[in-house]
Amino acid sequence: MNGDAWSFEHQVGDARGFHERELSDPTTRSVWWFEVERPTVVTGSAQPIGTVDADRAEAAGVEVVRRRSGGGAVWLAPGDATWVDLVIPAGDPLWDRDVGRSMHWVGALWSRVLADVGVGDLEVHRAGLVKGPWSDLVCFAGVGPGEVLAAGRKIVGISQRRQRAGARFQCAVLHRWDPSPLVSVLAIPDHDRARLRSEVADVAVGAAVDGEDLVASLVGHLEASARIKR
C-alpha cells in the first residue's frame, strides 16, 4: 500500500457515539480502534428498528445501537471481538468505485495480520455476497466481499459506509464465537431461538489472541508502507 501516513486513535466507551461519528472533510487515512465497555448489539442500517427485543436487551444490560452501514446484527462485548475502523479519503490510491471490490484490500490486510498472530488456513472472500438462512438477521451468518474466513468459517466481518469525504470500513475480528447472547435478545419467536442458535453455531470462529496484539500487528503492517502518526 502506498500513500499518506495513517493516524491512529484508541477509544473506550459506548458504541453509539462512535457509530455516529462523522468523517472530517477533508479526511485522512485513519485507524480507529474502539473498545466497548458493556455488551452491545449493533444492528445494520437496513434492519427493522424492532430487530432487537428492547425489553430483553434492557433486562440483560445490553446496549442496542444502529450503524449506518449495511448487514446483519453484530454482538460486541469486552474480549469477544476487536473493533477497528479503517478510514480512507475519496480518491485515495486504495479507493475503488466498485463497492464490493473496494473491500478486498481490507480483507487482505486482516488476513496478513491474523497470519502474524498464528491463525492459519485463511481465505479472503473475493466473490459477491453469500447469504445464509439467517444472514439478514445475524452478520456472521453470511459472507460479503473482503471478509475473511478461517478454515471456511467467518472470522472477520466488514461493513462500509461511504460519504463525500471518504470511506469508513468497519471491521469486527472475532476472538470468541458464541451466538447465544445475541440470539437471546433478538425479537424472534421463542420456538425459533434454539434453532437459530444451533444453525449459526458453526458459521464463525474466533482467534484466541489478545486484542492489543492484533492491533499491534495491524499497525505494524501499515507502518511497513506508511508511517503511523500517534
N, C-alpha and C positions, 0 to 999 in steps of 0.2 A: 504494500500500500504506500502510495506517495501522497504528499500534500502537506498541509499545515499541521503544526503540533496539536495534540489533544489536551484539553483542560480536563481536570479530574475533580469531582466533588463526591463527598460521602455524607449522607444524612441519615438520621434515625428519627422516626416519628410515626405519624399516622399517614395512611396511604392517600387519603382524599386530597389533601393539599398538594401532594406530589403529583398526582394524576392531573390536577387542574393547572399545573404549571404550564405557562406558555413559553414558546421559543422566543428569544430575543430576535430583533430584526435590525441589522443583520445578525445572523447567528454564526457560531463557530463549531468546529469539531469538539465534541464534549463526551465525557464518560460520567454518567450519574449513577452512583451506587446508593441504593436506598434500602434500609432495613426497617421492617415494620416492628412496632412494639407490642402488638397484640394480633391474635388470629384475625385474618381478613379474607373475605371473598370479594374478588374483583370481577364484575360482570362485563361482558363485551358491549360495545355501543349499540349493536343491533338486537340485543336480547331484551325481552319484555321487562318492564320495571319489576314485575312480580316473580322473576326467576328465583329469587331467594325468599323464603318464608321469614318475614320480618320478626315474627314472634319467636320462632325457633332460634334465629340468629341472636336476638337480644338475650334470650334465656341462656344461650351458650357463651355469651360475651364476645360474639364475633362481629366485627365491623363489616359493613357492606358498602362497597364503593363501585361506581360505574366509570369505566375508562372510555376514552374517545376513540379507541381503535377496536377493530372487529374481533370475532372469535368467541369462544365459549368462556364459561366461568373458570377462574383460576383461584386456587387456595394458596394463601400466603400466611405463614406463621413463622415465628422465630426459629431458625435452624432447619426449616423444611425446604427452603429454596433460596437461591441468591437472585436478587432482582437488580438488573443493571440496564439502564437505557443508554443507547449509543445515538448521538445526535450528529448529523452532518448538514452543512448548508446546501441549499439548492445550487446546482452547478458544480458541486464538489466532484473530484475525479471518481469518487465512489458512487455518485448519483447515477441512477438508471431510470429512464422514463417508464420502463416496464415494471409494474409494482411487484409482480411475483419474482422476476429475476433480480430485482433490486435488493432482495433479502439473501441472496446466495452468499455474498461476501461475509455477511454477519454469521451465517451458519458455519462457513469455512473457518472463520476466526475462532468460534467456540469449539469447533472440532479440534483445532490445534491446541487450544487451552486445556480441554479435557484430556487429550492425549498426554499433555505435560504432567498432569496430576494423577496419571495412572489408569485412566478409563480407556478401555480398548474396544475394538470392533465397532467403530464409529462410522456413520454414514450421514452425509448432508443430503436432505431431500431436495432434489432439483426439478421435480415434476410439479404438476398442479396440485390443488387441494385434494386430499384423500379423506373422504368423510366416513365416519363410522355411525352406528345406530344412535350413539349418544353424543356425537361431536358438536351438534348445535347447542348442547347444554353444557358439556364439560370440555374445556380446551384440550386437555391432554388425551382425549378420546379420538382425535383426528390429527392429521399431519398436513402442514402447509409448507409452501416453498421456503427453503432456507432452514427449516427446523432440523434438529439433529436427533438421530436415533443411535442407541447403543444396543447392539445385538438385536436389532429390529424393534426396540421399544423406545418410545419418545423420552428424551432426557432434557431437551431444550425447546421451550415454546417461544415463539417470536410473533409479535404483532407490530404493525406500523401505523403511525399517524403522520400524514403529510400536511404541512402548512406552506404558505407562500415562502417563508424564510428557509424552510428545510424539511428534513425528515427525522422522525424520532422512532427508533427501533426499540421496542420494549421487550426485554428478554428475561425469561424466568428459567433458571437452571435448577433442576430438582436435586435435592440431597436425599430426600425420602419420598416415596410414593405410597400414600395410604389414602384412598378415596373416601374413607368413612367420614371424616369430619366435614368434608364438602357435601357429600350426599345427605348427611343428617340435617342440613339447613336448607336444602333446595325445596322449592314449592312443588312437590310432586306427590301423587297418591302414595300412601303408605305401602300398598302392595307392589309398587314399582321400586321402592327404595332398596330392598335386598337384591333385586335383580340387577339394578344399575350398579350397585357396589360390586357384585360378582363379575359383571361383564366388563368393567373397566379396571379390574384389579391388576391385570397383566398388560395393559396398554402402554405403561410408562415404567421408568426405573430411575432410581436416584443414584447420584455419585456420592459415595461416603467419604467426602473430603470437606475440609474446613472452608467456609465461605471466604475468609481472608486469603487463604492460599489460592483459591480460584481467581479472585480479583487481582492478586499479585501477578499471577500468570498472565491474565488478560492485559494488564498494564505493561508487562514485560514484552509481550508480542507487539503492542502498539509502539512502545519505545524503540523497538528494533527498526521501525521505519520513520518514526517522527517523535521527537522528544515530548514527553508528557510535562505539562506545566502544572505544578501543585499550588 
